[in-house]
Amino acid sequence: METLIPLGTGGFIPRWWHTMCFLVLSRQGAVVLDAGSGFARLLDPAIAARLARVERLEILLTHY
């Protein structure tokens, strides 16, 4: 089963929320969709704990 975790959904202009970034977790690994400022949330303790079990992390950039 896949899990989608929004790391940032604030659009393209950074303000007090993070810009676009999503984490998809599955049994096979994890994928980060886009690397907006929400990418920094991968270091949050709760998210980092979930990533500790992941063997493979990939990043997919959909736009510049």
Secondary structure, DSSP 8 states (H G I E B T S, - for coil): --EEEEEE-S-SS-SSS--SEEEEE-SS-EEEE--SGGGGGGGSHHHHHHHTT-S-EEEE----
